[in-house]
């Protein structure tokens, strides 16, 4: 997957060269995303709304993460205004669960036609059913070099069979448009205004992988007190309420 250095190059490679194969709605979405390249969360909000409206889904949510992190937490969503649905923002899911790991490893969307009876969700069925989703299509965003995040497309008012055409569209949207755009956003100079020092960011990264304070201290050859102070400083700088929130707010800088 190529990495693009600026908006003009992105526009040329992702939009101008592909206009004949992209419909007007998709072109507009790409243009909007490129304009917001310096704000990954806004880009994610744009993406969830576009997908929800494009597929007539009740809810689409997403979050930045990687397969090695302890938890997965959606940070943006778009919900059908006509449905009183639970919010997925700030929900916490065990990232090591086989359903999440299946999504991370799959090169195509993972389909859950019937949430209630899907064995892949054993162990987290109650948590998923509490979101009122009946059918779901989930996929990971990423490049050959790194994980970026997850998108979940939910049908809550009925069981839904996602068509081959819908699956192909979402797969190509994620692989050829959203993944390179988010990669560019996270690696471009305009999104590098990290609030944390290199040392603090390194500690947060290890905490995100599930390491305890003692394990982090041993890995970095520092005292536990130093690790505690660095994580406390990182929470203060980012306004995070706890460690899970700290990881969520810092993921763009990993």
N, C-alpha and C positions, 0 to 999 in steps of 0.2 A: 504494500500500500504506500503510495507516494505521500510525502508530507509537503504541504504547500506553505509558502512563506508569507503570502499577502493576499488581500481580498481580490486584487486584479487577476492573479494567477488562479485562484479558486473559481472565480467567475468564468474564466476562459475554459478551464478544464472540466468543471462540473455542470456548467450551464450552457455557455455558448456552443461548445462542441457537440452538445447532446440535445439541442433544441428540437430536432426532428423526431426524436424518440420520446420526448417528455411532453405530457399534456400541460395545459396552461396552469392548472392548480399546482402541479408539482413545481413548475418553473417559478411561480410566485413564491412558493414556500422556500425554495432554495435561495432566491434573491433576498428574502426577508432574513433568513438565517445568516447569510453572508454579512448583511448589514449589522447584525448583532454579534459578530465574531468575538468581540472582547468580553462577552458576558455569557458564559456557558449555561447558567441557570435560566436566563431568558431564552436562549436557544432551545433548551429542553422544554420550556413552557410552550414555545411555538410548535415544537415537534409533536407534543402530546395532543395539542388542540387540532393540528392538521390531520393527524392520523385518526383521531376520534371522529372528526367530521367526514373524512374521506371514506372510512369504513362503516360509518353510522354505528359506532360502538358506544356503549353507555359510559365507559370510563377508560382513560388511558393514563398510565402513570409511569414514571421513570426516575432513575437515580444514577449517580456516578459511583462506581465501585470497582472492585476486581475480585476474581475468584479466590484470592488468598485472604481477603478480609474476613473478620469474625462474623460481622452482621451486614445485611443489605438493607438500606433504608431509602425508600423513594422520597424525592424532594420536590417533585413537580407532578401535577396531574391536571387533566381536564375531565369534568364530569358533565353528563347530560343534565341540563337545567330542569328537565321535566322529571327527573328521578331523584328521590331523596336517598342518596347513596352515602355510605361511610367514606370518609376521606382516607386516602392511602398515605398522605404526606406524613412523614415521621414515624410511620409504622416500622417495626423492627422484625426482620426475618433472619433465621439462622442460615448464614451463607454457606455453611458446610453441608446443609441438608442435600440429599441427592437430587431433589427437584431443581434447586438453584444451581448445583454443579452441572446438571444435565443441560440447563439453559446456557451456562457459560461455555461448555464444551461444544455444543451443537453449532454447526455452520449454517443451519437453517432455523426458522421459527419452530418452537416446540409447541405442539397443539394439545390443549386440554379440553376435549369436547364436553366431557361431563365431570365437573369438579368433584361432585359428591362421591363418585365411585372410582376415581382415578387412583390406582395404587402407588403412583409415583409421589403422591402427596401424603402417604402414610406418615404419621407423626406430627404433621402440621395441618391436618384436615380442618380441625376446629378453627384455627386461626385464619385459614383461607376462607372457609365458609362464612365466618363472621363479617367478611368484606362484601358478602351478598353476591359474589361472582358465581355464575353458573357455567360459563365456558370462557376459556382464555387462550390467547396466543401470546407467547412470550419469546423474546429474542435478546441476544446480547449485542452490544456495540463494541467494536474494537478493531485493532489492526493486527498485523502479524507480530508486532512488537509489544503490544500491551492491551489489557482490558480497559474499556472505557465506562461501560454502564449496562443497564438493563432497561428494556421497555416492556410493559405488560398491557395488552389490549383486552379489556374485559367486556363481556356481554352479561348483564345482570338481570334482565327482564325475561330471559328465556335461554334454553340451551341452543347453542348455535354451532353449525358445522361450517368451519371456515373453508371457503372454496379454494381450489388450486390457484386460481387467478389472484385471489386476495393474498395467499401465502407467497406467491412469486413476487407480487408487487412489494410487499413489506420486506421480503428478503433483499431484493435489489435496492430498495430505498435505504435500508440499513447499511448494506455493504458498500454501495457505490456513492452514496450521498451523505447520510448522517455520520457514519464512522469517520470518513476523511474530514468532514467539517468539524466534528467535535475534536478530532485529533489536532487539527490546525488551531482550533480555539485554545486548547490546553497547552500547546507548544509554541504558539506565537508570542512575540514580544509583548503584545498588548495585554496578554492574560497572565503575565509573569509577575504581577505586583504582589508578591507573596508577603503576608504580614509576619511570617515566622522566620526565625534565623535558620540556617542550614542544620544546626544541631537540634533545634526544636522540631523541625520538620522530620528529621531522621527518627527521632523518638516517637513522634506521632505515627509515622509509617510502620514502625515495629509494633506499636500498640494495636494498630489496625489489623495486623496479622495474628492477633490473639496472644501476644506475649505478655507475661506479667511484668510488674516493675522490676522484680529480681532478675528475670530472664533478660530484660532490656539492659539492665545495668551490667550483667555479665557479658552480654554481647558487645557492648560499647566500652567495656572496661571503665565504667564509672560507678559512683556510689548510688544506692537507691534514693538517697535524699536528693542528689542532683537530678535524677530522672523525675522524681516527684515535683521538684521545682520547675523543671522545664515544661512538664505537662500542665502545671498550674499556670505558668506564664502563657503558654499557648492558648489555654482556655480563656484567659483574660483578654488576650489580643484579639481573638476571634469572636468573643462574646458567647462562647459555647457554654451550655448548662451542665454538660457531663461529657464523659469520654466518647460515647457514641456520637453525640452532637459535634464534638470536636473533629472526629474523623470525617463526618459528613461535610463539615465546612472546609476541610483541608484537602479533600480528595483532588481538587483541580491542580494542586501543586505537587502531587506525587510524581 
